[in-house]
Each structure stands twice: as structure tokens, then as C-alpha cells.
Amino acid sequence: MPAGVGGARTAIMTDFFERQERARRRTAWFLLLFVLTLLALTAAIYFGAVFVGNLFGNVSWWNPKVFGWTAGSLAVIVGTGTAVRFAQLREGGPAVAELL
């Protein structure tokens, strides 16, 4: 075996595992940001709906029915979009390339 080949292989494997670990941390970070974004979006839409409701009548700032409709509607929209995207990406590399 030529000198340095084993060391290069070890460096490549170490680099692979380091990158894999970094990708996992980033994925966890992105998932946390995604959940926080959904919570902020739910709150913004809810308070917008309550504000509009107050323009036309007296609506309390905490209305579980409006919150349920807001959160439920957002969950259906985001869930449907996520399911469609997962179905598209599940087909593999060529399908992903075509989406670009």
C-alpha cells in the first residue's frame, strides 16, 4: 500500500462522519425553527382573526373556537403540503432533479 493512502482513507471517513453529525444537528435545528414558525404563524393568524372580529363586534381576546379553527386549518394546509412534498421526494434522485 502506498504511503499516505491509509491516512487519506481515515481522513475521508472521519470527514464523512463529522459532516453526517453536523447534518443531523442542522436537521434538528431546522425542525425546531419549523415548529416555532408554525406556532408564530398560528398566533399571527389567530390574533388577526380576533382583531377583525373585534371590528365587527365584541370578541374576547381568548376564543377557543377561533383558535381551534385557526390551528386546525393551518395544520391541514401545512400537513397536506408536507405530505405532497414527501411523496414527490420519495421517488428518488431523478424526481428531485426534475423538481429543480
C-alpha positions as CSV (number, residue, x, y, z in Angstrom):
1,M,0.0,0.0,0.0
2,P,1.5,3.4,-1.0
3,A,2.4,5.7,1.8
4,G,-0.4,8.0,3.0
5,V,-3.2,6.0,1.4
6,G,-4.4,4.6,4.7
7,G,-4.2,8.1,6.3
8,A,-6.2,9.6,3.5
9,R,-8.9,6.9,3.8
10,T,-9.2,7.6,7.6
11,A,-9.4,11.3,6.9
12,I,-12.1,10.9,4.4
13,M,-14.1,8.6,6.7
14,T,-13.7,11.0,9.7
15,D,-14.7,13.9,7.5
16,F,-17.8,11.9,6.4
17,F,-18.9,11.1,10.0
18,E,-18.3,14.7,11.1
19,R,-20.4,16.0,8.2
20,Q,-23.1,13.5,9.0
21,E,-23.2,14.6,12.6
22,R,-23.3,18.3,11.6
23,A,-26.2,17.5,9.2
24,R,-28.1,15.8,12.0
25,R,-27.6,18.8,14.3
26,R,-28.7,21.2,11.5
27,T,-31.8,19.0,10.8
28,A,-32.8,19.2,14.5
29,W,-32.2,22.9,14.4
30,F,-34.3,23.3,11.3
31,L,-37.1,21.2,12.8
32,L,-37.2,23.4,15.9
33,L,-37.3,26.5,13.7
34,F,-40.1,25.0,11.6
35,V,-42.2,24.3,14.8
36,L,-41.5,27.8,16.1
37,T,-42.6,29.3,12.8
38,L,-45.8,27.3,12.8
39,L,-46.6,28.5,16.3
40,A,-45.8,32.1,15.4
41,L,-47.9,31.8,12.2
42,T,-50.8,30.3,14.2
43,A,-50.6,33.1,16.7
44,A,-50.5,35.8,14.0
45,I,-53.5,34.4,12.1
46,Y,-55.4,33.9,15.4
47,F,-54.8,37.5,16.6
48,G,-55.6,38.8,13.1
49,A,-58.9,36.9,13.1
50,V,-59.7,38.2,16.6
51,F,-58.8,41.7,15.6
52,V,-61.1,41.5,12.6
53,G,-63.8,40.0,14.8
54,N,-63.5,43.0,17.1
55,L,-64.0,45.4,14.2
56,F,-67.5,43.9,13.6
57,G,-68.4,43.0,17.2
58,N,-67.2,42.3,20.7
59,V,-65.0,39.2,20.5
60,S,-62.8,38.3,23.5
61,W,-59.1,38.1,23.0
62,W,-59.2,34.4,24.0
63,N,-61.7,32.5,21.9
64,P,-61.0,28.7,21.9
65,K,-63.4,28.2,19.0
66,V,-61.5,30.7,16.8
67,F,-58.2,29.3,18.0
68,G,-59.3,25.7,17.2
69,W,-60.3,26.7,13.7
70,T,-57.1,28.7,13.1
71,A,-54.8,25.9,14.4
72,G,-56.8,23.2,12.7
73,S,-56.9,25.0,9.3
74,L,-53.2,25.7,9.4
75,A,-52.4,22.1,10.4
76,V,-54.4,20.8,7.5
77,I,-52.8,23.2,5.0
78,V,-49.2,22.5,6.2
79,G,-49.8,18.8,6.7
80,T,-51.2,18.4,3.1
81,G,-48.3,20.4,1.7
82,T,-45.7,18.3,3.6
83,A,-47.3,15.1,2.6
84,V,-47.3,16.1,-1.1
85,R,-43.7,17.1,-0.9
86,F,-42.7,13.9,0.8
87,A,-44.5,11.9,-1.9
88,Q,-42.6,13.8,-4.6
89,L,-39.2,13.4,-2.9
90,R,-39.8,9.7,-2.1
91,E,-39.3,8.8,-5.8
92,G,-35.6,9.5,-5.5
93,G,-32.8,11.4,-7.2
94,P,-34.3,11.8,-10.7
95,A,-37.6,13.2,-9.3
96,V,-35.7,15.6,-7.1
97,A,-33.7,16.8,-10.1
98,E,-36.8,17.4,-12.1
99,L,-38.3,19.5,-9.3
100,L,-35.4,21.9,-9.7
